[in-house]
Amino acid sequence: MRILSVLFSFIIILWAEPSVFEGQQKTIESQKEFYKNIAPSDENTDYENNRYEDYVAHSSLALTSEEYPQNFYVGEAFNIELYAKTLEDVKFDFNLSLVKNDSLHFLNPKSSFEKISNDTYKNTLWFEAKDANANLEQIVVSMLRNGEVFQKASLQIQPLRFQYPPKEQTYAHIVASSLDVGQVKTSYFDEKNIIMMLELNATNANLKSFFVNGVQKQGIENYKGDFNASKAFYYAIFPANKNHFEFSYFNKESKKLENFNIKLQVSNDEISTQSDLNPTNKDFNIYKQYALWALAFVLAILFIFKRNYFILGFALLSFALSFLVDTNTHNGLLKTNTRVKILPTEPSTYFYTTNTEEEVEILGKRENYIKVLFKNGKIGWVNDTDLLKN
């Protein structure tokens, strides 16, 4: 009886299975028929090119400027106050371009527009003519949304005229309302040369243009401020026998050259808090140690005759202090192709590159820069990653 029951169940399953497949087939066919009856869509399926709709401007863009002079000196930093007026209340970006020649230097190309009212933006553009042929024809401003220009306007510039200021051999290529010299420091750069640092303070000038003909190695470091008022350090390397430095600039207020005569006197103190080029004198520390030993010896002799324990105390103190004087020199090995800077600052000038691994004396450290002394007497700053680990 059990065998008959199993056989009967097997026959029922075989009979029911085709009906299941038939049901599935009917469902698939009905779904196909449903999708065939759906009308095709007119939607753009190019999603990469259809992420943003083209924006249509709702107002115009107008450019104006403050009144500006038309006569300038070559080397003079001058500005044009530009205003952009628009009623657009959506998020957008400004893009500025100039129609000019190569003789006109655009000093602040990364300047941005500042919103000063609901519909007005301001940007101060600074320029400097490199020669009398400098020319600025147009200022063009575009408005962009999602990287696409939707509005553009231009401002025609009145003809600008440039003339050369009077020059002399020591002219520093600076035109300013005022220029003052602050601290002056001179130190040995190597066995044959000295380095001079001048602190310069100027108004209405571009101190980055400071350059005196005939100086083989010179530059501007640690520039701060803007073209209205700025401060910087000018460095120059001279032969060790040079004892003075002369330069002049053109004062555009008095319309005449003003001269400076700087005495070059090597000092033992640091050039400045920015430069810190002088080495630590380990030999001098050794002499200090010898002096403390001698003092301790003399006081010990006095104690034998005087039997004064205060004298003994000073003798012991002098002897102990002598061992606290740092007389050790720390040496290191620089990697090949290490670039050596004059100052421990990011924009500082490179004056030397090692051709092979070079042994140096380590004189100090400032942030991630190491002050090193080369065997030829040159002193400079290298990145701490350029020093090979011992």
matplotlib code that plots the C-alpha trace (Angstrom):
import matplotlib.pyplot as plt

x = [0.0, 2.9, 4.5, 1.2, 0.9, 4.5, 3.8, 0.5, 2.2, 5.0, 2.4, 0.6, 3.9, 4.7, 1.2, 1.3, 4.8, 4.0, 1.2, 3.6, 5.9, 2.8, 1.8, 5.2, 5.3, 1.9, 3.1, 6.3, 4.2, 1.8, 4.6, 6.1, 2.8, 2.5, 5.8, 5.1, 2.1, 4.2, 4.9, 8.6, 10.0, 11.5, 13.8, 17.5, 19.4, 22.8, 23.3, 26.9, 26.0, 22.7, 23.7, 23.1, 20.7, 22.0, 21.5, 19.8, 20.9, 18.1, 20.0, 22.9, 26.5, 27.9, 31.5, 32.7, 35.9, 37.1, 38.8, 42.5, 45.5, 46.7, 50.4, 52.7, 56.4, 58.0, 58.4, 55.6, 52.9, 49.5, 45.9, 42.5, 39.5, 37.0, 33.3, 31.0, 27.2, 24.7, 21.3, 21.8, 20.9, 22.2, 25.5, 28.1, 31.9, 33.7, 36.5, 38.7, 40.9, 42.9, 43.7, 47.3, 50.8, 53.7, 55.3, 52.6, 52.9, 49.6, 50.8, 47.8, 46.2, 44.7, 42.7, 39.0, 35.8, 34.5, 30.7, 30.2, 26.4, 23.4, 24.3, 27.9, 31.3, 34.8, 38.2, 41.5, 43.8, 47.5, 49.9, 53.5, 55.0, 58.3, 59.0, 57.4, 55.6, 53.3, 49.6, 46.3, 43.3, 40.4, 39.3, 37.0, 34.8, 32.8, 30.2, 30.1, 27.7, 28.6, 31.7, 29.7, 29.8, 26.3, 27.2, 30.2, 31.1, 34.2, 35.6, 37.6, 40.6, 41.7, 45.1, 47.9, 51.2, 54.5, 57.8, 61.1, 62.2, 65.7, 68.3, 71.8, 74.1, 72.9, 69.1, 67.2, 64.3, 61.8, 59.3, 57.6, 55.9, 58.4, 61.1, 62.9, 65.8, 65.3, 67.9, 71.1, 73.1, 76.2, 77.9, 80.4, 78.8, 81.9, 85.7, 85.6, 82.2, 79.9, 76.1, 74.2, 70.5, 68.5, 65.1, 63.0, 59.7, 57.8, 54.5, 52.9, 55.7, 56.5, 59.4, 59.7, 61.2, 64.2, 67.3, 70.6, 72.8, 76.2, 75.3, 75.8, 73.6, 70.7, 67.0, 64.0, 62.9, 60.1, 57.8, 54.9, 52.0, 50.6, 51.4, 50.0, 52.4, 55.0, 58.0, 60.7, 64.3, 66.8, 69.9, 73.0, 76.3, 79.5, 83.3, 84.6, 86.6, 83.5, 82.8, 79.7, 76.6, 74.8, 71.4, 68.7, 65.0, 62.6, 60.3, 57.2, 55.9, 59.0, 59.8, 63.5, 66.0, 66.8, 70.1, 71.2, 74.8, 74.9, 78.1, 79.0, 80.3, 80.5, 78.8, 79.0, 75.2, 72.6, 71.6, 68.0, 65.4, 64.5, 68.0, 70.0, 73.0, 75.9, 77.4, 77.7, 81.3, 82.3, 86.0, 84.9, 83.0, 86.2, 88.0, 85.1, 85.6, 89.4, 88.7, 86.3, 89.0, 91.6, 89.3, 88.5, 92.3, 93.0, 90.2, 91.5, 94.9, 93.3, 91.4, 94.6, 96.0, 92.8, 90.9, 87.7, 84.9, 83.1, 86.2, 86.0, 82.3, 83.0, 85.9, 83.6, 80.9, 83.3, 84.6, 81.1, 79.9, 82.9, 81.3, 78.0, 79.6, 78.7, 82.0, 80.8, 80.3, 77.6, 78.3, 76.0, 75.9, 73.8, 72.3, 73.3, 71.5, 70.5, 69.5, 70.8, 68.8, 70.1, 67.3, 65.1, 61.9, 59.9, 60.3, 64.1, 66.6, 68.7, 72.4, 74.1, 73.3, 75.4, 76.8, 77.7, 77.1, 78.8, 79.8, 78.7, 78.7, 75.2, 74.9, 71.2, 67.6, 64.5, 61.3, 62.0, 65.2, 68.8, 71.6, 74.8, 78.4, 80.3, 84.0, 84.6, 83.0, 79.6, 76.7, 73.1, 69.8, 68.6, 65.4, 65.8, 64.8, 68.0, 70.2, 71.2, 70.5, 73.7]
y = [0.0, 2.4, 1.7, 2.6, 5.9, 7.0, 6.0, 8.0, 11.1, 11.0, 10.8, 13.9, 15.9, 15.1, 16.2, 19.5, 20.7, 21.6, 23.7, 25.8, 26.5, 27.3, 29.9, 31.5, 31.6, 33.4, 35.9, 36.7, 37.1, 39.4, 41.6, 41.9, 42.9, 45.6, 47.2, 47.2, 49.4, 52.1, 55.1, 56.0, 58.8, 62.0, 62.4, 63.1, 60.0, 61.6, 62.1, 63.3, 66.2, 66.9, 67.5, 71.3, 73.4, 76.4, 79.4, 82.5, 85.8, 87.9, 91.2, 92.9, 93.2, 96.8, 97.7, 101.1, 102.4, 105.2, 108.1, 107.3, 109.3, 108.6, 109.5, 107.2, 106.4, 103.2, 101.1, 102.8, 100.6, 102.0, 100.7, 100.9, 100.5, 98.4, 98.0, 95.3, 95.8, 93.0, 92.1, 88.3, 86.7, 83.2, 81.7, 82.7, 83.3, 86.2, 85.7, 88.6, 89.0, 91.9, 93.2, 94.4, 93.9, 92.1, 95.4, 95.9, 93.6, 92.7, 92.6, 90.9, 88.5, 86.4, 89.4, 88.8, 90.8, 91.9, 92.5, 96.1, 96.3, 94.3, 94.7, 96.0, 94.2, 95.9, 94.7, 96.7, 95.9, 96.8, 97.3, 98.2, 99.2, 97.6, 100.1, 103.1, 100.9, 99.4, 99.4, 98.4, 98.5, 96.7, 95.0, 92.1, 90.5, 87.3, 85.8, 82.0, 79.5, 75.8, 76.7, 78.3, 81.9, 83.5, 87.2, 89.3, 92.9, 95.0, 98.4, 100.4, 102.0, 105.5, 105.7, 105.4, 107.2, 106.1, 107.9, 106.9, 108.4, 109.9, 107.1, 106.7, 103.7, 102.9, 103.2, 100.4, 100.4, 101.6, 104.4, 105.2, 107.9, 107.1, 104.5, 104.1, 101.9, 100.1, 97.8, 97.0, 93.9, 92.6, 89.2, 86.9, 84.7, 82.7, 83.2, 85.6, 87.3, 89.1, 89.2, 92.4, 92.6, 95.8, 96.3, 98.3, 100.1, 101.7, 103.3, 103.1, 100.9, 97.4, 96.3, 93.1, 95.1, 96.3, 95.6, 97.3, 96.8, 95.3, 93.2, 89.6, 88.0, 89.9, 89.5, 90.3, 88.1, 88.1, 90.5, 91.7, 94.1, 95.3, 97.9, 100.7, 99.9, 97.1, 95.8, 93.5, 92.5, 93.0, 90.9, 91.3, 89.4, 91.4, 90.7, 90.9, 94.0, 96.1, 98.7, 100.6, 100.1, 102.9, 102.9, 105.4, 105.4, 107.8, 109.7, 110.4, 113.0, 115.2, 114.0, 113.5, 110.7, 110.1, 108.4, 106.1, 105.3, 102.3, 101.5, 97.8, 96.9, 93.2, 92.5, 89.6, 89.5, 87.8, 89.4, 89.5, 87.3, 86.1, 85.3, 84.0, 83.2, 83.5, 80.3, 79.5, 79.9, 76.6, 77.8, 80.7, 78.3, 76.3, 79.5, 80.2, 76.7, 77.3, 80.6, 78.9, 76.3, 79.0, 80.9, 77.7, 77.1, 80.6, 80.5, 77.1, 78.6, 81.5, 79.1, 77.3, 80.6, 82.3, 79.3, 81.1, 78.7, 81.3, 81.3, 77.5, 77.6, 80.0, 77.7, 74.7, 76.6, 77.8, 74.3, 72.9, 75.6, 74.8, 71.4, 73.0, 75.0, 73.4, 72.7, 69.9, 70.3, 68.3, 67.1, 65.8, 64.5, 66.3, 64.3, 64.8, 67.6, 69.3, 72.9, 75.4, 78.5, 81.9, 82.2, 79.7, 80.7, 79.1, 81.8, 82.2, 82.1, 79.0, 79.9, 76.5, 72.9, 69.9, 67.8, 64.9, 64.0, 66.7, 66.7, 69.8, 71.2, 71.7, 75.1, 75.3, 74.6, 76.7, 74.9, 72.4, 74.1, 73.2, 75.8, 74.3, 75.3, 73.9, 73.2, 76.1, 78.5, 79.0, 79.1, 78.3, 76.6, 73.2, 71.2, 68.7, 65.9, 66.6, 65.5, 61.9, 59.9, 58.8]
z = [0.0, 0.8, -2.5, -4.3, -2.4, -3.4, -7.0, -7.0, -5.6, -8.2, -11.0, -9.6, -9.5, -13.1, -14.1, -12.2, -13.3, -16.9, -15.7, -13.5, -16.5, -18.6, -15.9, -15.9, -19.7, -19.7, -17.2, -19.3, -22.4, -20.7, -19.5, -22.9, -24.3, -21.6, -22.4, -26.1, -25.4, -23.6, -25.8, -26.4, -24.2, -25.7, -22.7, -23.4, -22.1, -22.6, -18.9, -19.2, -21.4, -19.8, -16.2, -16.4, -18.3, -20.2, -18.0, -19.5, -18.1, -16.5, -16.5, -18.2, -17.0, -16.8, -16.2, -14.9, -13.3, -11.1, -12.9, -13.3, -14.6, -18.1, -17.6, -15.7, -15.3, -16.4, -13.3, -11.4, -9.8, -10.6, -10.3, -11.9, -9.7, -11.6, -10.8, -12.2, -11.8, -12.3, -10.9, -11.2, -7.9, -8.7, -7.9, -10.5, -11.0, -12.5, -15.1, -16.0, -19.1, -20.5, -24.0, -23.5, -24.8, -23.1, -22.0, -19.4, -16.3, -14.6, -10.9, -9.2, -11.7, -8.8, -7.5, -7.0, -7.1, -3.7, -3.3, -2.0, -2.5, -3.7, -7.3, -7.4, -7.2, -7.0, -8.1, -7.8, -10.7, -10.4, -13.3, -14.0, -17.3, -18.2, -21.0, -22.7, -25.2, -22.6, -23.7, -22.2, -24.5, -22.8, -19.6, -20.3, -17.6, -18.1, -15.8, -15.6, -14.2, -14.1, -16.1, -19.0, -19.9, -19.8, -19.7, -20.9, -20.9, -21.7, -20.7, -23.1, -21.5, -22.3, -23.9, -21.3, -21.8, -20.1, -19.8, -18.3, -15.0, -14.9, -14.4, -13.1, -12.7, -9.2, -10.1, -8.4, -10.9, -8.2, -8.6, -5.3, -3.2, -0.5, 0.3, 3.6, 4.7, 8.0, 9.6, 7.6, 8.4, 6.7, 7.4, 5.8, 3.2, 2.5, 2.5, -0.4, -0.2, 2.2, 2.2, 2.9, 4.0, 3.7, 5.2, 2.8, 3.5, 0.6, -0.3, -3.8, -5.1, -6.3, -4.2, -6.1, -9.0, -6.8, -8.9, -9.2, -12.3, -11.7, -8.7, -9.6, -6.9, -5.5, -4.8, -2.6, 0.3, 2.8, 0.9, 3.0, 2.4, -0.8, -3.4, -1.2, 1.6, 1.6, 3.4, 2.1, 2.6, -0.2, -0.2, -2.2, -2.3, -2.8, -2.7, 0.8, 0.1, -0.8, 1.9, 0.7, -1.4, -3.3, -4.9, -5.9, -6.5, -8.2, -5.9, -8.0, -5.5, -5.7, -9.3, -8.6, -7.7, -4.1, -3.2, -0.5, 0.5, 2.8, 4.7, 4.6, 8.1, 8.9, 12.2, 14.6, 15.3, 13.2, 10.0, 10.9, 12.5, 9.0, 7.7, 10.7, 8.4, 10.8, 12.1, 15.8, 16.8, 18.4, 18.7, 20.9, 23.1, 23.6, 24.7, 27.2, 28.6, 29.0, 30.7, 33.3, 34.0, 34.5, 36.8, 38.8, 39.1, 40.4, 42.9, 44.1, 44.7, 46.6, 48.8, 49.8, 51.2, 52.4, 53.6, 52.6, 51.7, 49.5, 47.3, 47.2, 46.2, 43.3, 42.2, 42.2, 40.4, 37.7, 37.2, 36.9, 34.4, 32.1, 31.3, 30.3, 27.4, 24.1, 22.3, 20.1, 16.3, 14.6, 11.1, 8.5, 4.9, 2.2, -0.6, -4.2, -6.0, -2.8, -3.4, -0.9, 0.0, 1.2, 3.7, 5.6, 3.8, 1.1, -1.6, -0.9, -3.7, -4.3, -4.6, -4.8, -5.8, -4.6, -7.4, -5.0, -1.4, 0.6, 4.3, 6.2, 9.7, 11.2, 12.8, 13.7, 12.8, 12.1, 11.5, 8.7, 7.5, 8.6, 8.7, 7.3, 6.8, 3.8, 3.8, 1.4, 4.0, 2.4, 4.7, 3.7, 4.5, 3.3, 3.8, 6.7, 4.2, 2.2, 5.1, 5.0, 8.2, 10.0]

ax = plt.figure().add_subplot(projection="3d")
ax.plot(x, y, z, "-o")
ax.set_aspect("equal")
plt.show()
